[in-house]
Amino acid sequence: MKKSKRILSLLLVLVMLFSLAGCQSTQPASEEPTEEEVETPSEDALFTPGTYTGKGQGINGEIEVEVTVTENEITNIKVLSHNETPGVSDIAFTDIPGGIIEHQSLGVDTIAGATESSKGILEAVANALEQAGADIAALKAKEVKSEKGPSVTTEKEADVVVIGAGGAGLAAAVSAHENGASVIVLEKMPKPGGNTILSGAAYNCVDPKRQEAAGIEDSVDLHFQQTYEGGDKVGNPELIRILVENAYPTLEWLEGLGMEFTDYVFTVLGGLWPRAHRPAMPLGTGYITTFMNYIENNSSEMEVLLNVEATNIIMEDGKAVGVRAEGPDGPVIVKANKGVVIATGGFSKNTEMLNQYNKTWPDLSNTLSTNHPGATGDGIKMAVEVGANLVGMEHIQLLPLGDPDTGSLAGNIEQAVENRIFVNKDGNRFVDEGARRDVMTKALFEQEDHFLWIILDSQNYPTPDTKNNFNETIEELVEAGRAFKADTLEELAEKIGVNPDNLVAAVEKFNEHVETKEPDEFGRTLYQWKINQPPYYAGARKPTVHHTMGGIEINTEAQVIDTNGNVIPGLYAAGEVTGGIHGTNRLGGNALADINVFGRIAGRNAATLE
Ligand code: ADP
């Protein structure tokens, strides 16, 4: 490790101590430096020495920092409080302050996957430095020199090489190690997690314990049927069988690795049935933390290389024997003694690929996406280069519930499908809100500005600090203007600018059906509570690209199939990079089951199959 990096690490420890995810510091923070701290600056001083606090806007609210400066140097940055998502934003709280101090610049790059948090920290530091009399424009313009030395080729070797440190890749890595393999995981981003860590994280499985305790009837056959029919019978029934039969045993496997799920079983958006399980940790952080803990505990045989982008599968005599990649210091070549697993996720962030394959939606060039920036379809291209067959590439899933500004699922106020309705800009309902994701999104594209309001009542938010699964309280969302609250439906309609008579009529009609449980004019069948307990809430949403169902063809052993229908020896794939499981439409809650079930199978087989 380079010396400067070691110094940085020390600083980061300090910074991290104050930025424990989601913490709210109780430390008093003075707005102005105390008199003793202020020295008279010399003429060419950059700052008035002292300690200053500053505030910036993160994705989930305010970020507050404390910055200490001497005349010419920023010496310390402490994060006093923030409410960013644990796991997802942690890296921003270490690398941004560390980078500012190392380069004495506000021009450091934001962290991919934690962009808004990075911007919030930069804004907060700038705000503090402004009070210290700094020339902010100059600090922003100051060049951040990369320390890159001459290019060196790194060569490594492991039994199994996994490309991608999202859920599928890490599941494969852990499972390969459990089956006796040494493992190297290559990840192109600066942190593990991929889309998995950002996801709502609901995991579908038929659960003899939790569903029975909640009086929910279900069966593996019903899960099969809904998955198959929910994808218009286009998915491969053999793969779906593997998915639904292994979903619960794989959840138990995750629990065995230390992951916790709550006892709550619910219907996730587009999930069609109450069989979604919610991890105890927010978003997908539980999966990634669990796998990374396992890897850390077995670090003599397992390694995750970050900032290393795989570019090609190395083939020898028709067999996959390694991976070529590009790392921060130059090319990286990793030899795989037993097998290679491709787990690079989907291509929702690759507009060119989306437009190349899309047959269902209007042009997607301007549609936002829920995905992390690394979802660019690299694994699909690498696999095609070595002869892999692709299936179902045109099946692209959009969700109707993206944030209108960012496309993210953050800020979503819904708590359960049963208890909210959608209305358009006129205040009228337009779709069965318990329907398939594609059905809802297609209906949304027909509404004015492709725009909807989620409407629900306070039964979903019994206290103002009840959180959604993005760690955001309803009160924070209301305060930030990202949700609206009113004591009557008429008042709510006025606040969001829809026709009050229409909104009241829509809710009244919905409530009648909650009582009778009869399907309504849109065919809605999922009901639980009436919307009748003030205060009422509304939140705006738009279509957003979420999941690409198509990808590399695999068999039930997660082996990659070539264009002639034969197995490519040594090559496995799992997760969103694969195609053929979900057909035209993936059920909500099936992705997390898919990536874990097939990741586990791919890892095991890469370690053991000849
Ligand atoms: P899944 O849900 O299938 O696991 P994710 O999106 O969670 O998919 O994870 C895929 C991971 O693969 C991401 O972390 C992404 O950055 C990584 N990845 C994508 N392309 C490459 C590549 N060329 N080299 C290394 N890692 C990659």
Residues whose N, C-alpha, C, O or C-beta is under 5 A from the ligand:
A	BS01	ADP	I163 G164 A165 G166 G167 A168 G169 L186 E187 K188 M189 G193 G194 N195 T196 V308 E309 A310 A343 T344 G345 G374 D378 A574 G575 E576 V577 I595
